[in-house]
Amino acid sequence: MYHRSACEAADDTLVELIDYCYRKFASMVRRTDQLPDGAFIMEDDKGNSAKSIANMTKEMEMENQFKEIDFKSTMTCFSLIRFISDHLETLPVPIIHQMMENNDIPCVLVPLLEAKPWIRTNARGEEEKFEDQKWQKIEAHDRGKLTKIEAQVWLTIYNMFMTNDSARKYEMTSFRK
């Protein structure tokens, strides 16, 4: 999706990809809404000692793997949507309509910007960010910097409102404000 030609060649498949990404984002928003104060918690490696892994049932193992795969695929969706939004001006109107009206991508991204599921505190009390498909410790001098994923979200929102067609077609209701 990085290249415009890939987005243009995707045609109707692009609508399905947008739907998939939207469902991933909406699922993550629902999970953040179920937590106190909207804090998103993603389990870290504290429970992965040899003893705790040995005590896991097959169902628990599968559940952990499912959660990890689901989380990583959702994080990848941020990049996909950003790349699609980079080419909004050249994409057909139905694709813009799918992103702006049917799925309302901006409205599903804002709660995720507030919850920041790509940042967590590990068992040692250190802040970590999810980058390059793994959790990495945030150094003290990098705490104020945007993560790559957060930058992707901001760029998507920027792209969606800075193209004439999409901004004109997005009705600003009181709910959306």
C-alpha positions, 0 to 999 in steps of 0.5 A: 500500500506504500505505492499509489499503484498498489492502492489503485490496483487493489480496487474493491479489495481495498474496501475489504482491507479498510473494513478489516482495519476498522474492525481491528481498531474498534475491537481495541477501542472496546477493550480499552473502554472495559478497563478503568480510566481507559488505561490499556494494559498489554501483558508483558513478559513478567509471566513468561518464566519457565515455571509459569509457562510449564503451569500453563494449559494448552488453552491458556497458551493458545489464548496468549498466542491469539492475543499476541497475534491480534495485537500485532495485526492491529498495530500493522493496520495502523500502517496500512490505513496510513498508506491508504490515506496517503493516496486519498486524492487519487483513489475512487470516491467509494473508497474515500466514502468507506473510510470517512463515512461507513467506517468513520476511521477518524472517530475510531482512531481518536480514542486509540490516540488517547489510550495509547495501547502501543505504550505500557509499563512492564513488571519492573516499572519501566515504560515500553513502546511497541515498535518493530513488532516487539516491545522496547524500553523507552529511554529517559531522553525519548519519553516525550517523543512520538512512537512510530505507531502514534505518528502513523495515526496522526499522519492518517488523521492529517491526510484524511482532513487535508485532502479537499474531497475527504474534508468536504465529505466529512460532516462535522456533527456534535458527536464527531467533534 
